[in-house]
């Protein structure tokens, strides 16, 4: 999905936006000025209106969620999603379509259940966290208000018990409430182990009030023996908290899940060749995998549909931009940005050929803001892109944002990034739940996204007068956790 904790940090100077060489030379870069030719600026309005009127992105999203459905990394559906993406790129008329391997550990979910036992016996809606081991634990529950409280628990103080973090995530348009919520998921299990707990449960990292638990990847500190770890739906976390206020509560948690060897999936790549400099690319994309509870519509079939459609519309123009438009459907983002990391490593030697990169992975809400890591000598070109996005209701927000999750690894190697900020007010109502289904997609909002990505990619690929480049590093967050992941 899309905005990340990377995106909360202000970017440092990175590779020249719209570079045409891979030379390192900050002095020359200061003298160079990237511009967008007037011909491209004159034609972009028609592209924008065509994209707004098109339902192509919506139909691609419908196809992926309907024909493949949930796409857990390493599952049988993962392979079907790869085949779907190859066929879809070809059907859309992309000039080149290829795959690049991505190998990762394979995690499987088989069954999960939880219940309160004793005088107030009742079932609880629960889902295993990705990376959790299997196991059945019946024990007393100990509640903690937040991650810090559990981390402060003395070693051994939870021996034989179940740790429960009852942290309530805050709703925000930019998704900023997800950082603390996702840290509960990623760090809570290890904190529970350090305190001696036999199992870990948490209030889901979500903003809904439905009985739909939110899954997501967790990790265990090196040297620790993992324990069963799960998330309760928001109403069930409320119920458990009320029961605990009445007195001690025993819970039974039974998970059948775990790691099962390695799997090799694929990044699927489609390219619309540029008319003058086809070896230089503007990279856009989304991630092909999803969690298995819903059909992965807002996370991230929408992102795949948006960027596939944007590239296809540019490919149909009478006059293509100078540089190529490369669309990547990244493999296994959900369990550790594996596709983004693999792409960055595979293309480390040609980072300088990547003009700019942007990822759609924060749902299907309307885009409200734009920024990039363009250095000062590309400020005029960046301003022109912002002006072309303004009729879509998109505000220029220089100094804000950052690379999307799968773009983060190549940005860390020096690639420039663009940030097209989606409205995520309701995103975490659906994120990683059974409710992430195609009916939640607003066709008009999705078309606005397609228009924004088409305008952004077309103009970025049209820039000229860029005679040198400068390199830097994009900042990373403390734990690398990506919003929407």
DRENBA-109780 format. One record per residue (C-alpha): x, y, z. Coordinates in nm, 2 decimals, decimal comma. Layout:
// residues N
+--------+--------+--------+
!      X !      Y !      Z !
+--------+--------+--------+
!      X !      Y !      Z !
...
+--------+--------+--------+
END
This chain:
// residues 485
+--------+--------+--------+
!      X !      Y !      Z !
+--------+--------+--------+
!   0,00 !   0,00 !   0,00 !
!   0,17 !   0,29 !  -0,10 !
!   0,33 !   0,63 !   0,16 !
!   0,58 !   0,49 !   0,41 !
!   0,77 !   0,58 !   0,72 !
!   1,04 !   0,65 !   0,47 !
!   0,78 !   0,90 !   0,34 !
!   0,77 !   1,08 !   0,67 !
!   1,13 !   1,20 !   0,64 !
!   1,24 !   1,49 !   0,43 !
!   1,46 !   1,37 !   0,14 !
!   1,82 !   1,46 !   0,11 !
!   1,96 !   1,55 !  -0,24 !
!   1,96 !   1,23 !  -0,45 !
!   2,03 !   1,14 !  -0,81 !
!   1,93 !   1,41 !  -1,05 !
!   1,57 !   1,41 !  -1,13 !
!   1,55 !   1,35 !  -1,51 !
!   1,92 !   1,26 !  -1,55 !
!   2,06 !   1,16 !  -1,89 !
!   2,40 !   1,04 !  -1,77 !
!   2,53 !   0,85 !  -1,47 !
!   2,83 !   1,07 !  -1,40 !
!   2,89 !   1,20 !  -1,06 !
!   2,95 !   1,57 !  -1,05 !
!   2,79 !   1,80 !  -0,80 !
!   2,96 !   2,11 !  -0,94 !
!   2,83 !   2,05 !  -1,30 !
!   2,49 !   1,96 !  -1,16 !
!   2,46 !   2,30 !  -1,00 !
!   2,50 !   2,45 !  -1,34 !
!   2,27 !   2,22 !  -1,53 !
!   1,90 !   2,29 !  -1,54 !
!   1,63 !   2,03 !  -1,63 !
!   1,34 !   2,16 !  -1,83 !
!   1,02 !   2,01 !  -1,98 !
!   0,98 !   2,10 !  -2,35 !
!   0,68 !   2,31 !  -2,43 !
!   0,54 !   2,05 !  -2,67 !
!   0,51 !   1,80 !  -2,39 !
!   0,34 !   2,06 !  -2,16 !
!   0,10 !   2,15 !  -2,44 !
!  -0,01 !   1,78 !  -2,49 !
!  -0,03 !   1,67 !  -2,13 !
!  -0,38 !   1,82 !  -2,08 !
!  -0,53 !   1,58 !  -2,34 !
!  -0,36 !   1,28 !  -2,17 !
!  -0,49 !   1,39 !  -1,84 !
!  -0,85 !   1,41 !  -1,97 !
!  -0,82 !   1,09 !  -2,15 !
!  -0,71 !   0,91 !  -1,83 !
!  -0,99 !   1,07 !  -1,63 !
!  -1,25 !   0,94 !  -1,88 !
!  -1,09 !   0,59 !  -1,90 !
!  -1,19 !   0,29 !  -1,69 !
!  -0,88 !   0,09 !  -1,78 !
!  -0,73 !   0,10 !  -1,43 !
!  -1,05 !  -0,01 !  -1,28 !
!  -1,09 !  -0,30 !  -1,52 !
!  -0,73 !  -0,41 !  -1,46 !
!  -0,79 !  -0,40 !  -1,08 !
!  -1,11 !  -0,60 !  -1,13 !
!  -0,94 !  -0,86 !  -1,34 !
!  -0,66 !  -0,92 !  -1,08 !
!  -0,89 !  -0,94 !  -0,78 !
!  -1,14 !  -1,16 !  -0,96 !
!  -0,93 !  -1,39 !  -1,17 !
!  -0,66 !  -1,45 !  -0,92 !
!  -0,80 !  -1,33 !  -0,59 !
!  -0,58 !  -1,33 !  -0,28 !
!  -0,21 !  -1,36 !  -0,36 !
!  -0,01 !  -1,47 !  -0,06 !
!   0,36 !  -1,47 !  -0,15 !
!   0,47 !  -1,83 !  -0,22 !
!   0,12 !  -1,97 !  -0,27 !
!  -0,02 !  -2,13 !  -0,57 !
!  -0,20 !  -1,80 !  -0,64 !
!   0,14 !  -1,62 !  -0,65 !
!   0,23 !  -1,82 !  -0,96 !
!  -0,11 !  -1,74 !  -1,12 !
!  -0,06 !  -1,37 !  -1,04 !
!   0,27 !  -1,37 !  -1,22 !
!   0,12 !  -1,54 !  -1,53 !
!  -0,17 !  -1,29 !  -1,51 !
!   0,07 !  -0,99 !  -1,50 !
!   0,27 !  -1,12 !  -1,80 !
!  -0,04 !  -1,17 !  -2,01 !
!  -0,19 !  -0,84 !  -1,90 !
!   0,12 !  -0,64 !  -1,99 !
!   0,13 !  -0,80 !  -2,33 !
!  -0,25 !  -0,75 !  -2,39 !
!  -0,20 !  -0,38 !  -2,31 !
!   0,06 !  -0,34 !  -2,58 !
!   0,37 !  -0,30 !  -2,38 !
!   0,68 !  -0,31 !  -2,60 !
!   0,88 !  -0,53 !  -2,37 !
!   0,76 !  -0,77 !  -2,10 !
!   1,00 !  -0,97 !  -1,88 !
!   1,04 !  -1,12 !  -1,53 !
!   1,32 !  -1,11 !  -1,27 !
!   1,35 !  -1,37 !  -1,00 !
!   1,28 !  -1,30 !  -0,63 !
!   1,36 !  -1,57 !  -0,37 !
!   1,23 !  -1,55 !  -0,02 !
!   1,12 !  -1,78 !   0,28 !
!   0,77 !  -1,92 !   0,23 !
!   0,52 !  -1,87 !   0,51 !
!   0,19 !  -2,05 !   0,52 !
!  -0,14 !  -2,00 !   0,71 !
!  -0,35 !  -2,31 !   0,77 !
!  -0,59 !  -2,24 !   1,06 !
!  -0,63 !  -2,01 !   1,35 !
!  -0,87 !  -1,97 !   1,64 !
!  -0,89 !  -1,81 !   1,99 !
!  -1,14 !  -1,82 !   2,27 !
!  -1,19 !  -1,71 !   2,63 !
!  -1,22 !  -2,01 !   2,85 !
!  -1,38 !  -2,04 !   3,20 !
!  -1,69 !  -1,86 !   3,34 !
!  -1,71 !  -1,61 !   3,05 !
!  -1,62 !  -1,86 !   2,77 !
!  -1,66 !  -1,71 !   2,42 !
!  -1,49 !  -1,71 !   2,08 !
!  -1,26 !  -1,43 !   1,97 !
!  -1,20 !  -1,32 !   1,61 !
!  -0,83 !  -1,36 !   1,55 !
!  -0,57 !  -1,39 !   1,27 !
!  -0,21 !  -1,52 !   1,29 !
!   0,06 !  -1,26 !   1,22 !
!   0,28 !  -1,34 !   0,92 !
!   0,59 !  -1,51 !   1,04 !
!   0,42 !  -1,66 !   1,35 !
!   0,50 !  -2,02 !   1,43 !
!   0,22 !  -2,28 !   1,50 !
!   0,12 !  -2,36 !   1,85 !
!  -0,16 !  -2,39 !   2,10 !
!  -0,14 !  -2,20 !   2,43 !
!  -0,40 !  -2,17 !   2,70 !
!  -0,30 !  -1,92 !   2,97 !
!  -0,39 !  -1,61 !   3,17 !
!  -0,39 !  -1,29 !   2,97 !
!  -0,19 !  -0,98 !   3,08 !
!  -0,29 !  -0,65 !   2,93 !
!  -0,05 !  -0,37 !   2,83 !
!  -0,16 !  -0,03 !   2,71 !
!   0,12 !   0,00 !   2,45 !
!   0,45 !  -0,14 !   2,33 !
!   0,66 !   0,06 !   2,57 !
!   0,47 !  -0,09 !   2,87 !
!   0,54 !  -0,44 !   2,75 !
!   0,90 !  -0,36 !   2,67 !
!   0,94 !  -0,23 !   3,03 !
!   0,81 !  -0,56 !   3,18 !
!   1,08 !  -0,74 !   3,38 !
!   1,23 !  -1,05 !   3,23 !
!   1,04 !  -1,36 !   3,34 !
!   0,74 !  -1,16 !   3,47 !
!   0,51 !  -1,31 !   3,21 !
!   0,62 !  -1,67 !   3,24 !
!   0,36 !  -1,90 !   3,10 !
!   0,11 !  -1,62 !   3,03 !
!  -0,02 !  -1,44 !   2,71 !
!   0,09 !  -1,08 !   2,65 !
!  -0,18 !  -0,86 !   2,51 !
!  -0,11 !  -0,51 !   2,38 !
!  -0,42 !  -0,30 !   2,36 !
!  -0,29 !   0,00 !   2,16 !
!  -0,55 !   0,18 !   1,96 !
!  -0,43 !   0,31 !   1,62 !
!  -0,52 !   0,67 !   1,52 !
!  -0,69 !   0,76 !   1,19 !
!  -0,50 !   1,00 !   0,96 !
!  -0,52 !   1,10 !   0,60 !
!  -0,15 !   1,05 !   0,55 !
!  -0,15 !   0,72 !   0,74 !
!   0,08 !   0,86 !   1,01 !
!  -0,10 !   0,66 !   1,28 !
!   0,02 !   0,34 !   1,13 !
!   0,38 !   0,38 !   1,24 !
!   0,31 !   0,32 !   1,61 !
!   0,05 !   0,05 !   1,53 !
!   0,28 !  -0,14 !   1,30 !
!   0,56 !  -0,13 !   1,56 !
!   0,34 !  -0,31 !   1,80 !
!   0,31 !  -0,59 !   1,54 !
!   0,68 !  -0,60 !   1,45 !
!   0,83 !  -0,56 !   1,79 !
!   0,56 !  -0,68 !   2,03 !
!   0,62 !  -1,05 !   2,00 !
!   0,99 !  -1,02 !   2,08 !
!   0,92 !  -0,80 !   2,37 !
!   0,67 !  -1,06 !   2,50 !
!   0,94 !  -1,33 !   2,47 !
!   1,19 !  -1,12 !   2,66 !
!   0,93 !  -1,10 !   2,94 !
!   0,88 !  -1,48 !   2,93 !
!   0,54 !  -1,49 !   2,76 !
!   0,41 !  -1,81 !   2,60 !
!   0,21 !  -1,63 !   2,33 !
!   0,14 !  -1,27 !   2,21 !
!  -0,19 !  -1,11 !   2,09 !
!  -0,25 !  -0,75 !   1,99 !
!  -0,54 !  -0,51 !   1,90 !
!  -0,52 !  -0,51 !   1,52 !
!  -0,33 !  -0,22 !   1,36 !
!  -0,65 !  -0,08 !   1,20 !
!  -0,90 !   0,20 !   1,23 !
!  -1,23 !   0,01 !   1,17 !
!  -1,48 !  -0,12 !   1,41 !
!  -1,56 !  -0,44 !   1,23 !
!  -1,50 !  -0,79 !   1,34 !
!  -1,22 !  -0,83 !   1,09 !
!  -0,87 !  -0,89 !   1,23 !
!  -0,58 !  -0,73 !   1,05 !
!  -0,28 !  -0,95 !   0,96 !
!   0,07 !  -0,84 !   0,86 !
!   0,43 !  -0,95 !   0,90 !
!   0,60 !  -0,98 !   1,23 !
!   0,96 !  -1,05 !   1,32 !
!   1,15 !  -1,20 !   1,61 !
!   1,48 !  -1,08 !   1,74 !
!   1,78 !  -1,30 !   1,66 !
!   1,84 !  -1,57 !   1,91 !
!   1,48 !  -1,58 !   2,04 !
!   1,25 !  -1,89 !   2,01 !
!   0,94 !  -1,75 !   1,83 !
!   0,60 !  -1,78 !   2,01 !
!   0,25 !  -1,80 !   1,86 !
!   0,15 !  -1,44 !   1,77 !
!  -0,18 !  -1,30 !   1,65 !
!  -0,40 !  -1,00 !   1,61 !
!  -0,76 !  -0,96 !   1,75 !
!  -1,02 !  -0,77 !   1,56 !
!  -1,09 !  -0,42 !   1,71 !
!  -1,42 !  -0,52 !   1,87 !
!  -1,27 !  -0,84 !   2,01 !
!  -0,98 !  -0,64 !   2,16 !
!  -1,24 !  -0,42 !   2,32 !
!  -1,43 !  -0,73 !   2,45 !
!  -1,11 !  -0,88 !   2,60 !
!  -1,02 !  -0,55 !   2,76 !
!  -1,37 !  -0,53 !   2,93 !
!  -1,34 !  -0,89 !   3,05 !
!  -1,00 !  -0,81 !   3,20 !
!  -1,15 !  -0,52 !   3,39 !
!  -1,38 !  -0,77 !   3,56 !
!  -1,10 !  -1,00 !   3,67 !
!  -0,84 !  -1,25 !   3,55 !
!  -0,91 !  -1,40 !   3,20 !
!  -0,77 !  -1,72 !   3,05 !
!  -0,75 !  -1,75 !   2,67 !
!  -0,68 !  -2,04 !   2,44 !
!  -0,49 !  -1,94 !   2,12 !
!  -0,44 !  -2,21 !   1,86 !
!  -0,25 !  -2,13 !   1,54 !
!  -0,15 !  -2,37 !   1,26 !
!   0,10 !  -2,17 !   1,04 !
!   0,47 !  -2,13 !   0,98 !
!   0,76 !  -2,12 !   0,75 !
!   0,80 !  -2,39 !   0,49 !
!   1,13 !  -2,36 !   0,29 !
!   1,20 !  -2,11 !   0,01 !
!   1,01 !  -2,00 !  -0,29 !
!   1,11 !  -1,81 !  -0,60 !
!   0,85 !  -1,57 !  -0,75 !
!   0,90 !  -1,30 !  -1,00 !
!   0,90 !  -0,92 !  -1,04 !
!   0,70 !  -0,87 !  -1,36 !
!   0,81 !  -0,58 !  -1,57 !
!   0,64 !  -0,41 !  -1,87 !
!   0,81 !  -0,13 !  -2,06 !
!   0,68 !   0,13 !  -2,31 !
!   0,99 !   0,23 !  -2,50 !
!   1,10 !   0,59 !  -2,53 !
!   1,13 !   0,76 !  -2,86 !
!   1,48 !   0,90 !  -2,82 !
!   1,65 !   0,75 !  -2,51 !
!   1,48 !   0,41 !  -2,44 !
!   1,76 !   0,30 !  -2,21 !
!   1,66 !   0,57 !  -1,96 !
!   1,35 !   0,49 !  -1,77 !
!   1,08 !   0,65 !  -1,55 !
!   0,98 !   0,37 !  -1,31 !
!   0,63 !   0,33 !  -1,17 !
!   0,46 !   0,03 !  -1,02 !
!   0,28 !  -0,14 !  -0,73 !
!   0,31 !  -0,48 !  -0,57 !
!   0,16 !  -0,79 !  -0,71 !
!   0,13 !  -1,00 !  -0,39 !
!  -0,13 !  -0,95 !  -0,11 !
!  -0,23 !  -1,10 !   0,22 !
!  -0,47 !  -1,39 !   0,20 !
!  -0,77 !  -1,27 !   0,41 !
!  -0,93 !  -1,06 !   0,14 !
!  -0,86 !  -1,03 !  -0,23 !
!  -0,60 !  -0,76 !  -0,20 !
!  -0,79 !  -0,49 !  -0,38 !
!  -0,67 !  -0,17 !  -0,21 !
!  -0,34 !  -0,34 !  -0,11 !
!  -0,23 !  -0,35 !  -0,38 !
!  -0,43 !  -0,46 !  -0,69 !
!  -0,53 !  -0,09 !  -0,72 !
!  -0,16 !   0,02 !  -0,74 !
!  -0,09 !  -0,24 !  -1,01 !
!  -0,41 !  -0,13 !  -1,20 !
!  -0,32 !   0,24 !  -1,17 !
!   0,04 !   0,21 !  -1,29 !
!  -0,03 !  -0,05 !  -1,56 !
!  -0,31 !   0,17 !  -1,70 !
!  -0,10 !   0,49 !  -1,69 !
!   0,18 !   0,32 !  -1,88 !
!  -0,06 !   0,18 !  -2,14 !
!  -0,22 !   0,52 !  -2,20 !
!   0,12 !   0,68 !  -2,26 !
!   0,21 !   0,40 !  -2,50 !
!  -0,10 !   0,48 !  -2,71 !
!   0,00 !   0,85 !  -2,76 !
!   0,08 !   0,97 !  -3,12 !
!   0,42 !   1,10 !  -2,99 !
!   0,59 !   0,91 !  -2,71 !
!   0,81 !   1,08 !  -2,45 !
!   1,19 !   1,06 !  -2,50 !
!   1,25 !   0,81 !  -2,23 !
!   1,09 !   0,48 !  -2,15 !
!   0,81 !   0,41 !  -1,90 !
!   0,88 !   0,10 !  -1,70 !
!   0,61 !  -0,05 !  -1,48 !
!   0,70 !  -0,31 !  -1,22 !
!   0,46 !  -0,54 !  -1,05 !
!   0,68 !  -0,62 !  -0,75 !
!   0,69 !  -0,96 !  -0,58 !
!   0,63 !  -1,02 !  -0,21 !
!   0,63 !  -0,67 !  -0,07 !
!   0,41 !  -0,77 !   0,22 !
!   0,67 !  -0,99 !   0,40 !
!   0,97 !  -0,77 !   0,37 !
!   1,00 !  -0,57 !   0,05 !
!   1,16 !  -0,87 !  -0,12 !
!   1,07 !  -0,76 !  -0,47 !
!   1,19 !  -0,40 !  -0,42 !
!   1,51 !  -0,52 !  -0,27 !
!   1,57 !  -0,77 !  -0,56 !
!   1,50 !  -0,50 !  -0,82 !
!   1,74 !  -0,26 !  -0,66 !
!   2,02 !  -0,52 !  -0,65 !
!   1,95 !  -0,63 !  -1,01 !
!   1,97 !  -0,27 !  -1,13 !
!   2,24 !  -0,13 !  -0,90 !
!   2,47 !  -0,07 !  -1,19 !
!   2,22 !   0,13 !  -1,38 !
!   2,06 !   0,34 !  -1,11 !
!   2,17 !   0,65 !  -1,31 !
!   1,95 !   0,54 !  -1,59 !
!   1,64 !   0,56 !  -1,36 !
!   1,51 !   0,91 !  -1,41 !
!   1,27 !   0,89 !  -1,12 !
!   1,06 !   0,63 !  -0,95 !
!   0,72 !   0,63 !  -0,78 !
!   0,50 !   0,35 !  -0,64 !
!   0,13 !   0,34 !  -0,58 !
!   0,08 !   0,14 !  -0,26 !
!  -0,16 !   0,32 !  -0,03 !
!  -0,50 !   0,22 !  -0,15 !
!  -0,73 !   0,37 !  -0,41 !
!  -0,82 !   0,71 !  -0,25 !
!  -0,77 !   1,03 !  -0,44 !
!  -0,43 !   1,18 !  -0,47 !
!  -0,41 !   1,51 !  -0,29 !
!  -0,04 !   1,60 !  -0,28 !
!   0,28 !   1,58 !  -0,49 !
!   0,64 !   1,61 !  -0,41 !
!   0,97 !   1,46 !  -0,52 !
!   1,34 !   1,45 !  -0,43 !
!   1,43 !   1,68 !  -0,72 !
!   1,74 !   1,89 !  -0,63 !
!   1,75 !   2,26 !  -0,69 !
!   1,87 !   2,24 !  -1,05 !
!   1,56 !   2,03 !  -1,14 !
!   1,32 !   2,26 !  -0,95 !
!   1,17 !   2,42 !  -1,26 !
!   1,08 !   2,08 !  -1,42 !
!   0,94 !   1,96 !  -1,09 !
!   0,73 !   2,28 !  -1,06 !
!   0,59 !   2,22 !  -1,41 !
!   0,49 !   1,86 !  -1,32 !
!   0,31 !   2,00 !  -1,01 !
!   0,13 !   2,26 !  -1,23 !
!   0,01 !   1,98 !  -1,46 !
!  -0,12 !   1,78 !  -1,16 !
!  -0,30 !   2,08 !  -1,01 !
!  -0,62 !   2,04 !  -1,22 !
!  -0,66 !   1,70 !  -1,06 !
!  -0,69 !   1,86 !  -0,72 !
!  -0,33 !   1,78 !  -0,63 !
!  -0,13 !   2,03 !  -0,42 !
!   0,24 !   2,08 !  -0,46 !
!   0,40 !   1,98 !  -0,12 !
!   0,77 !   2,03 !  -0,16 !
!   0,98 !   1,89 !   0,13 !
!   0,72 !   1,63 !   0,22 !
!   0,68 !   1,26 !   0,15 !
!   0,92 !   1,00 !   0,03 !
!   0,96 !   0,69 !  -0,18 !
!   0,70 !   0,41 !  -0,17 !
!   0,79 !   0,09 !   0,01 !
!   0,93 !  -0,10 !  -0,29 !
!   1,10 !   0,21 !  -0,43 !
!   1,28 !   0,26 !  -0,10 !
!   1,57 !   0,02 !  -0,18 !
!   1,66 !   0,18 !  -0,51 !
!   1,61 !   0,53 !  -0,37 !
!   1,87 !   0,43 !  -0,10 !
!   2,11 !   0,36 !  -0,39 !
!   2,06 !   0,71 !  -0,52 !
!   1,75 !   0,70 !  -0,75 !
!   1,52 !   1,00 !  -0,74 !
!   1,16 !   0,95 !  -0,62 !
!   0,82 !   1,10 !  -0,67 !
!   0,55 !   1,10 !  -0,41 !
!   0,18 !   1,11 !  -0,52 !
!   0,00 !   1,12 !  -0,18 !
!  -0,32 !   0,93 !  -0,17 !
!  -0,60 !   1,00 !   0,08 !
!  -0,57 !   0,72 !   0,33 !
!  -0,83 !   0,83 !   0,58 !
!  -1,02 !   0,50 !   0,54 !
!  -0,73 !   0,28 !   0,42 !
!  -0,67 !   0,12 !   0,75 !
!  -1,03 !   0,02 !   0,78 !
!  -0,96 !  -0,24 !   0,51 !
!  -0,58 !  -0,30 !   0,52 !
!  -0,48 !  -0,66 !   0,56 !
!  -0,84 !  -0,78 !   0,64 !
!  -1,11 !  -1,00 !   0,48 !
!  -1,28 !  -0,67 !   0,39 !
!  -1,01 !  -0,57 !   0,13 !
!  -1,22 !  -0,65 !  -0,17 !
!  -1,29 !  -0,50 !  -0,51 !
!  -1,63 !  -0,35 !  -0,41 !
!  -1,44 !  -0,10 !  -0,20 !
!  -1,28 !   0,06 !  -0,51 !
!  -1,42 !   0,40 !  -0,62 !
!  -1,40 !   0,41 !  -1,00 !
!  -1,37 !   0,79 !  -1,02 !
!  -1,10 !   0,81 !  -0,75 !
!  -0,91 !   0,53 !  -0,93 !
!  -0,93 !   0,72 !  -1,26 !
!  -0,79 !   1,03 !  -1,09 !
!  -0,50 !   0,82 !  -0,97 !
!  -0,44 !   0,69 !  -1,32 !
!  -0,45 !   1,04 !  -1,46 !
!  -0,20 !   1,16 !  -1,20 !
!   0,05 !   0,88 !  -1,27 !
!   0,02 !   0,92 !  -1,64 !
!   0,08 !   1,30 !  -1,62 !
!   0,37 !   1,25 !  -1,38 !
!   0,54 !   0,97 !  -1,58 !
!   0,49 !   1,13 !  -1,92 !
!   0,64 !   1,47 !  -1,82 !
!   0,92 !   1,31 !  -1,62 !
!   1,01 !   1,10 !  -1,93 !
!   1,00 !   1,42 !  -2,15 !
!   1,25 !   1,63 !  -1,96 !
!   1,55 !   1,77 !  -2,15 !
!   1,86 !   1,99 !  -2,09 !
!   1,98 !   1,76 !  -1,81 !
!   2,35 !   1,74 !  -1,86 !
!   2,48 !   1,60 !  -1,53 !
!   2,38 !   1,42 !  -1,22 !
!   2,45 !   1,43 !  -0,85 !
!   2,41 !   1,14 !  -0,61 !
!   2,31 !   1,12 !  -0,25 !
!   2,12 !   0,89 !  -0,02 !
!   1,75 !   0,88 !   0,07 !
!   1,69 !   0,87 !   0,45 !
!   1,55 !   0,56 !   0,61 !
!   1,32 !   0,52 !   0,91 !
!   1,44 !   0,38 !   1,24 !
!   1,31 !   0,03 !   1,17 !
!   1,25 !   0,04 !   0,80 !
!   0,88 !  -0,03 !   0,85 !
!   0,67 !   0,08 !   0,55 !
!   0,33 !   0,24 !   0,60 !
!   0,07 !   0,02 !   0,45 !
!   0,27 !  -0,29 !   0,53 !
+--------+--------+--------+
END
